[in-house]
Amino acid sequence: EQNIIKGNFEISLLLEQGDPENYDNKLVLKNGKFKATIDN
């Protein structure tokens, strides 16, 4: 009706290249929120 989409997300990203013993190459986003308007 208002063409709005919103929700929550959680994502983990891991770098595939580099030193395999280095686990600092990880990005974790928790309790993320998004809201967008969809144009017709």
Legacy VTK file of the C-alpha trace (Angstrom):
# vtk DataFile Version 3.0
C-alpha trace
ASCII
DATASET POLYDATA
POINTS 40 float
0.000 0.000 0.000
2.787 2.454 0.897
5.475 0.672 -1.187
7.766 0.386 1.858
9.823 -2.671 2.732
11.624 -3.008 6.058
13.178 -5.731 8.153
16.101 -6.997 10.203
19.223 -8.848 9.109
22.397 -10.507 10.385
25.381 -11.228 8.156
28.901 -12.639 8.535
31.531 -12.002 5.852
34.833 -13.883 5.742
37.818 -12.930 3.581
38.694 -15.963 1.442
42.250 -14.894 0.535
45.167 -14.272 2.826
46.744 -16.085 5.764
44.438 -19.000 6.713
45.615 -18.738 10.339
44.480 -15.113 10.571
40.838 -15.120 11.668
40.703 -11.324 12.046
39.522 -11.047 8.425
35.875 -11.450 9.419
33.115 -8.853 9.488
29.958 -9.580 11.488
26.901 -7.322 11.442
24.194 -8.190 13.958
20.774 -6.670 14.556
20.961 -4.717 11.301
17.833 -2.925 10.162
16.785 -1.669 6.759
13.914 0.328 5.329
13.417 1.199 1.667
10.785 2.731 -0.552
9.982 0.813 -3.717
9.297 2.945 -6.790
6.733 1.707 -9.308
LINES 1 41
40 0 1 2 3 4 5 6 7 8 9 10 11 12 13 14 15 16 17 18 19 20 21 22 23 24 25 26 27 28 29 30 31 32 33 34 35 36 37 38 39
